């Protein structure tokens, strides 16, 4: 367990250093601890160490962990979301990072209305156009945001991307920069039901570069909890 605490302290220290160099406030950076395959005891320990924003890729894992995990947390759905599973997490997650279709946005709005909620979402953008990744093309972002912002019970709060993995994170800097530019462009447009507040990009391998390029949400799993067996 001590390694989790040490890892969190090291990450926070690195983020403070990045922010100091670039004139940012480290308090403006939200670390989302990605708890995929992590058992609830270790999650609760991380929460005790200050990780109050938790990210899960799968609806089932949120369902399994929602009760056993400390209630003073905010859950984030960061993985692909199927429309038929929206109903299970609509009242459990703080933010859905992975909206990538009009059909999904419509379903989230419908289920939010049914639960008397306004649900905050991010639009997932496949900046690198990787066939293996979900997300819309960056050229379609503005028209997509305008379309889904018409749904009354969602609020578009920003953008998210997953950069290609690269041994040298410097190589993905242009990916983050492109999304930041699109984020800034949208922020100037004053689209109804839209508030460009969150730029979710950067993971264990490349969060430092992402923050330098404007990310204010980073999704960190391995660097906190260590390598995990995703096949179990």
C-alpha positions as CSV (number, residue, x, y, z in Angstrom):
1,X,0.0,0.0,0.0
2,X,2.9,2.4,0.8
3,X,3.8,2.3,-2.9
4,X,0.4,3.8,-3.8
5,X,1.0,6.7,-1.3
6,X,4.5,7.3,-2.6
7,X,3.3,7.2,-6.2
8,X,0.6,9.8,-5.5
9,X,3.0,12.1,-3.8
10,X,5.5,11.8,-6.6
11,X,2.8,12.6,-9.2
12,X,1.6,15.6,-7.3
13,X,5.1,16.9,-6.9
14,X,5.7,16.5,-10.7
15,X,2.5,18.3,-11.5
16,X,3.4,21.1,-9.2
17,X,6.8,21.4,-11.0
18,X,5.1,21.5,-14.4
19,X,2.6,24.1,-13.2
20,X,5.4,26.3,-11.7
21,X,7.3,26.3,-15.0
22,X,4.2,27.1,-17.1
23,X,2.5,29.6,-14.8
24,X,-0.4,27.3,-14.0
25,X,-2.1,26.6,-10.7
26,X,-1.7,22.9,-9.6
27,X,-5.0,23.2,-7.8
28,X,-6.6,23.5,-11.2
29,X,-5.4,20.1,-12.3
30,X,-7.7,17.2,-11.5
31,X,-6.1,13.8,-11.1
32,X,-8.5,11.0,-12.0
33,X,-7.2,7.8,-10.4
34,X,-8.0,5.0,-12.9
35,X,-9.1,2.0,-10.9
36,X,-9.6,-0.5,-13.7
37,X,-9.1,-4.1,-12.1
38,X,-8.0,-2.5,-8.8
39,X,-9.6,-4.1,-5.7
40,X,-11.7,-1.9,-3.4
41,X,-9.2,-2.0,-0.4
42,X,-6.5,-0.4,-2.6
43,X,-8.9,2.1,-4.0
44,X,-10.1,3.2,-0.6
45,X,-6.4,3.6,0.5
46,X,-5.8,5.8,-2.6
47,X,-8.9,7.8,-1.6
48,X,-7.5,8.2,1.9
49,X,-4.3,9.6,0.2
50,X,-6.4,12.3,-1.6
51,X,-7.6,10.6,-4.8
52,X,-11.2,11.6,-4.7
53,X,-11.8,11.4,-8.4
54,X,-12.0,7.9,-9.7
55,X,-12.2,6.7,-13.3
56,X,-13.5,3.5,-14.7
57,X,-13.6,2.1,-18.2
58,X,-16.4,-0.3,-17.7
59,X,-20.0,0.2,-16.3
60,X,-19.8,-3.2,-14.5
61,X,-16.8,-2.1,-12.5
62,X,-18.5,1.0,-11.4
63,X,-21.5,-1.0,-10.4
64,X,-19.4,-3.5,-8.4
65,X,-17.3,-0.8,-6.7
66,X,-19.9,1.9,-6.1
67,X,-21.1,0.6,-2.7
68,X,-17.7,-0.7,-1.2
69,X,-15.7,2.4,-2.1
70,X,-15.6,5.5,0.1
71,X,-18.7,7.7,-0.6
72,X,-16.6,10.9,-0.6
73,X,-15.6,10.3,-4.2
74,X,-16.6,11.4,-7.7
75,X,-16.8,8.6,-10.3
76,X,-15.9,9.3,-13.9
77,X,-16.9,7.0,-16.8
78,X,-13.8,7.2,-19.1
79,X,-14.3,4.2,-21.3
80,X,-16.6,3.5,-24.2
81,X,-20.3,3.7,-23.2
82,X,-23.0,1.6,-24.9
83,X,-26.4,3.2,-25.0
84,X,-28.1,0.2,-23.3
85,X,-25.8,0.7,-20.2
86,X,-26.5,4.4,-19.6
87,X,-29.3,3.6,-17.2
88,X,-27.0,1.8,-14.8
89,X,-24.6,4.7,-14.2
90,X,-26.6,7.8,-14.9
91,X,-27.1,8.6,-11.2
92,X,-23.7,7.4,-10.2
93,X,-21.1,9.2,-12.2
94,X,-20.0,12.8,-12.0
95,X,-18.8,13.1,-15.6
96,X,-19.1,11.0,-18.7
97,X,-15.8,11.5,-20.7
98,X,-16.6,9.4,-23.7
99,X,-19.6,10.8,-25.7
100,X,-18.9,10.0,-29.3
101,X,-22.3,9.7,-31.0
102,X,-25.5,11.6,-31.2
103,X,-27.4,8.4,-30.3
104,X,-25.5,8.1,-27.0
105,X,-25.9,11.8,-26.2
106,X,-29.6,11.5,-26.8
107,X,-29.9,8.4,-24.5
108,X,-27.9,10.1,-21.7
109,X,-30.3,13.1,-21.9
110,X,-33.3,10.9,-21.8
111,X,-32.1,8.9,-18.8
112,X,-31.0,12.1,-17.1
113,X,-34.5,13.6,-17.6
114,X,-36.0,10.4,-16.1
115,X,-33.8,10.8,-13.1
116,X,-34.4,14.5,-12.8
117,X,-30.7,15.2,-13.5
118,X,-28.6,17.4,-15.8
119,X,-25.7,15.2,-16.8
120,X,-22.3,16.7,-17.6
121,X,-20.4,15.1,-20.5
122,X,-17.2,15.4,-22.5
123,X,-16.9,14.8,-26.2
124,X,-14.3,12.1,-27.0
125,X,-12.2,13.1,-30.0
126,X,-10.0,10.7,-31.9
127,X,-7.4,13.3,-32.8
128,X,-4.9,10.7,-34.2
129,X,-7.7,8.9,-36.2
130,X,-6.7,5.5,-34.8
131,X,-8.9,2.8,-36.0
132,X,-8.7,1.0,-32.7
133,X,-9.9,4.0,-30.7
134,X,-13.4,5.5,-30.3
135,X,-14.1,9.2,-30.7
136,X,-15.1,11.6,-33.4
137,X,-12.8,13.2,-35.9
138,X,-11.5,16.6,-34.9
139,X,-12.9,18.2,-38.0
140,X,-16.4,17.2,-36.8
141,X,-16.1,18.5,-33.3
142,X,-17.9,21.8,-33.7
143,X,-20.9,20.5,-35.6
144,X,-21.1,17.6,-33.2
145,X,-21.1,19.8,-30.1
146,X,-23.8,22.0,-31.6
147,X,-25.9,19.0,-32.4
148,X,-25.8,17.3,-29.0
149,X,-26.0,20.6,-27.0
150,X,-29.6,20.7,-28.2
151,X,-30.5,17.9,-25.8
152,X,-31.9,19.6,-22.7
153,X,-30.6,17.3,-20.0
154,X,-26.9,17.2,-20.8
155,X,-24.3,19.9,-20.6
156,X,-21.2,19.7,-22.7
157,X,-18.3,20.5,-20.4
158,X,-15.3,20.0,-22.6
159,X,-13.3,17.5,-24.7
160,X,-11.4,14.3,-24.1
161,X,-8.8,12.3,-26.1
162,X,-6.6,9.3,-25.8
163,X,-3.3,9.8,-27.5
164,X,-1.5,6.9,-29.1
165,X,1.0,5.2,-26.8
166,X,4.5,6.2,-27.6
167,X,7.8,5.4,-25.8
168,X,8.7,9.1,-26.2
169,X,5.7,11.2,-25.0
170,X,7.1,14.2,-26.9
171,X,5.9,12.6,-30.1
172,X,2.2,13.0,-29.0
173,X,2.5,16.6,-28.0
174,X,0.9,17.7,-31.4
175,X,-2.1,15.6,-30.6
176,X,-2.7,17.4,-27.3
177,X,-2.0,20.8,-28.9
178,X,-4.6,20.2,-31.6
179,X,-7.3,19.3,-29.1
180,X,-6.4,22.4,-27.0
181,X,-6.8,24.6,-30.0
182,X,-10.2,23.1,-30.7
183,X,-11.2,23.5,-27.1
184,X,-10.2,27.2,-27.2
185,X,-12.1,27.7,-30.4
186,X,-15.3,26.2,-28.9
187,X,-14.9,28.3,-25.8
188,X,-15.2,31.4,-27.9
189,X,-18.4,30.3,-29.6
190,X,-20.9,30.5,-26.7
191,X,-22.9,27.5,-27.8
192,X,-26.0,27.0,-25.6
193,X,-25.7,24.2,-23.0
194,X,-21.9,24.2,-23.5
195,X,-19.2,25.3,-21.1
196,X,-15.6,24.5,-22.1
197,X,-14.4,23.8,-18.6
198,X,-12.6,20.4,-18.8
199,X,-9.9,19.3,-21.1
200,X,-9.3,15.6,-20.3
201,X,-6.1,14.3,-21.8
202,X,-3.0,12.6,-20.7
203,X,-2.4,9.2,-19.0
204,X,0.4,7.6,-16.9
205,X,2.8,7.7,-19.8
206,X,2.2,11.2,-21.1
207,X,0.3,13.3,-18.5
208,X,3.2,15.7,-18.1
209,X,3.1,16.7,-21.8
210,X,-0.7,16.9,-21.7
211,X,-0.6,19.4,-18.8
212,X,2.0,21.5,-20.6
213,X,-0.4,21.6,-23.6
214,X,-3.4,22.6,-21.5
215,X,-5.0,19.5,-19.9
216,X,-6.7,20.2,-16.6
217,X,-7.9,16.6,-16.2
218,X,-5.4,13.7,-16.3
219,X,-6.4,10.0,-16.1
220,X,-3.7,8.1,-14.2
221,X,-3.8,4.4,-13.4
222,X,-0.5,2.5,-13.8
223,X,1.6,5.3,-12.3
224,X,-0.6,5.2,-9.1
225,X,-1.5,1.5,-8.7
226,X,1.3,-0.2,-10.7
227,X,0.9,-2.5,-13.7
228,X,-2.2,-4.6,-13.7
229,X,-3.4,-7.9,-15.2
230,X,-6.1,-6.8,-17.6
231,X,-6.9,-10.4,-18.7
232,X,-8.2,-11.7,-15.4
